[in-house]
């Protein structure tokens, strides 16, 4: 059974989002949850691997969510734009 956890870095990144981005994020998280349950990713989700244990999925054209996979657990790490994701990934080189 797959579980979802939320890291403190994700909570901090939510504070930087606009109310409109937060609504879009809520809808995107529902799509991600249904993807975990059914295994079928909607075309707009854009779920892809960006590092050996980190994945990214698309909320909108400019908003992305970084997820870290740990066994059957998926931990939300970051919500932000492309630059935020690149900055996060640079810290792991």
C-alpha beads as a LAMMPS data file, in Angstrom:
LAMMPS data file: protein, C-alpha beads

93 atoms
92 bonds

1 atom types
1 bond types

-500.0 500.0 xlo xhi
-500.0 500.0 ylo yhi
-500.0 500.0 zlo zhi

Masses

1 110.0

Atoms # bond

1 1 1 0.000 0.000 0.000
2 1 1 1.414 3.363 -1.015
3 1 1 1.472 6.161 1.532
4 1 1 2.005 9.888 1.210
5 1 1 3.979 11.978 3.673
6 1 1 4.552 15.730 3.741
7 1 1 7.974 17.123 4.629
8 1 1 8.495 20.446 6.377
9 1 1 10.198 21.815 3.238
10 1 1 6.934 21.260 1.344
11 1 1 4.964 23.121 4.017
12 1 1 7.418 26.034 3.792
13 1 1 7.109 26.152 0.013
14 1 1 3.301 26.353 0.292
15 1 1 3.592 29.669 2.114
16 1 1 5.178 31.226 -0.991
17 1 1 2.289 30.263 -3.291
18 1 1 -0.573 32.537 -4.279
19 1 1 -4.136 31.546 -3.350
20 1 1 -4.801 30.666 -6.997
21 1 1 -1.716 28.409 -7.079
22 1 1 -2.881 26.712 -3.886
23 1 1 -6.244 25.868 -5.473
24 1 1 -4.485 24.439 -8.518
25 1 1 -2.180 22.496 -6.207
26 1 1 -5.143 20.968 -4.372
27 1 1 -6.597 19.750 -7.689
28 1 1 -3.205 18.417 -8.796
29 1 1 -2.711 16.541 -5.534
30 1 1 -6.082 14.856 -6.036
31 1 1 -4.947 13.742 -9.506
32 1 1 -1.692 12.442 -8.028
33 1 1 -3.621 10.517 -5.384
34 1 1 -5.826 8.896 -8.015
35 1 1 -2.654 8.054 -9.976
36 1 1 -1.269 6.228 -6.928
37 1 1 -4.519 4.324 -6.440
38 1 1 -5.181 3.358 -10.053
39 1 1 -1.695 3.425 -11.552
40 1 1 -2.973 5.376 -14.567
41 1 1 -1.421 8.815 -14.888
42 1 1 -3.454 11.474 -16.684
43 1 1 -1.586 12.989 -19.634
44 1 1 -1.471 16.422 -17.987
45 1 1 0.178 15.128 -14.820
46 1 1 3.588 14.776 -16.452
47 1 1 4.954 12.468 -13.755
48 1 1 8.646 11.868 -14.485
49 1 1 11.866 10.837 -12.765
50 1 1 14.357 13.684 -12.206
51 1 1 16.888 11.978 -9.940
52 1 1 17.494 8.435 -8.712
53 1 1 14.760 8.674 -6.032
54 1 1 13.075 11.993 -6.867
55 1 1 10.170 12.582 -9.201
56 1 1 8.352 15.640 -10.479
57 1 1 4.788 16.203 -11.570
58 1 1 3.081 19.162 -13.157
59 1 1 0.345 21.215 -11.537
60 1 1 0.222 23.989 -14.132
61 1 1 2.497 25.402 -16.805
62 1 1 4.755 26.998 -14.211
63 1 1 4.013 25.098 -10.979
64 1 1 5.708 21.764 -10.195
65 1 1 5.837 19.386 -7.224
66 1 1 8.906 17.351 -6.285
67 1 1 8.248 13.963 -4.698
68 1 1 10.805 11.676 -3.070
69 1 1 10.134 7.938 -3.275
70 1 1 11.146 5.817 -0.299
71 1 1 9.899 2.277 -0.819
72 1 1 6.115 2.475 -0.869
73 1 1 6.138 5.994 0.592
74 1 1 5.979 9.162 -1.496
75 1 1 7.117 12.269 0.367
76 1 1 6.175 15.706 -0.940
77 1 1 9.368 17.751 -0.852
78 1 1 8.767 20.995 -2.740
79 1 1 6.118 22.966 -4.614
80 1 1 7.467 25.680 -6.865
81 1 1 8.473 26.770 -10.332
82 1 1 11.229 25.411 -12.580
83 1 1 13.895 27.549 -10.925
84 1 1 12.924 26.333 -7.456
85 1 1 13.193 22.727 -8.620
86 1 1 16.597 23.316 -10.233
87 1 1 17.856 25.045 -7.082
88 1 1 16.674 22.111 -4.975
89 1 1 18.349 19.552 -7.249
90 1 1 21.645 21.466 -7.252
91 1 1 21.913 20.899 -3.509
92 1 1 22.213 17.120 -4.157
93 1 1 25.159 17.162 -6.583

Bonds

1 1 1 2
2 1 2 3
3 1 3 4
4 1 4 5
5 1 5 6
6 1 6 7
7 1 7 8
8 1 8 9
9 1 9 10
10 1 10 11
11 1 11 12
12 1 12 13
13 1 13 14
14 1 14 15
15 1 15 16
16 1 16 17
17 1 17 18
18 1 18 19
19 1 19 20
20 1 20 21
21 1 21 22
22 1 22 23
23 1 23 24
24 1 24 25
25 1 25 26
26 1 26 27
27 1 27 28
28 1 28 29
29 1 29 30
30 1 30 31
31 1 31 32
32 1 32 33
33 1 33 34
34 1 34 35
35 1 35 36
36 1 36 37
37 1 37 38
38 1 38 39
39 1 39 40
40 1 40 41
41 1 41 42
42 1 42 43
43 1 43 44
44 1 44 45
45 1 45 46
46 1 46 47
47 1 47 48
48 1 48 49
49 1 49 50
50 1 50 51
51 1 51 52
52 1 52 53
53 1 53 54
54 1 54 55
55 1 55 56
56 1 56 57
57 1 57 58
58 1 58 59
59 1 59 60
60 1 60 61
61 1 61 62
62 1 62 63
63 1 63 64
64 1 64 65
65 1 65 66
66 1 66 67
67 1 67 68
68 1 68 69
69 1 69 70
70 1 70 71
71 1 71 72
72 1 72 73
73 1 73 74
74 1 74 75
75 1 75 76
76 1 76 77
77 1 77 78
78 1 78 79
79 1 79 80
80 1 80 81
81 1 81 82
82 1 82 83
83 1 83 84
84 1 84 85
85 1 85 86
86 1 86 87
87 1 87 88
88 1 88 89
89 1 89 90
90 1 90 91
91 1 91 92
92 1 92 93
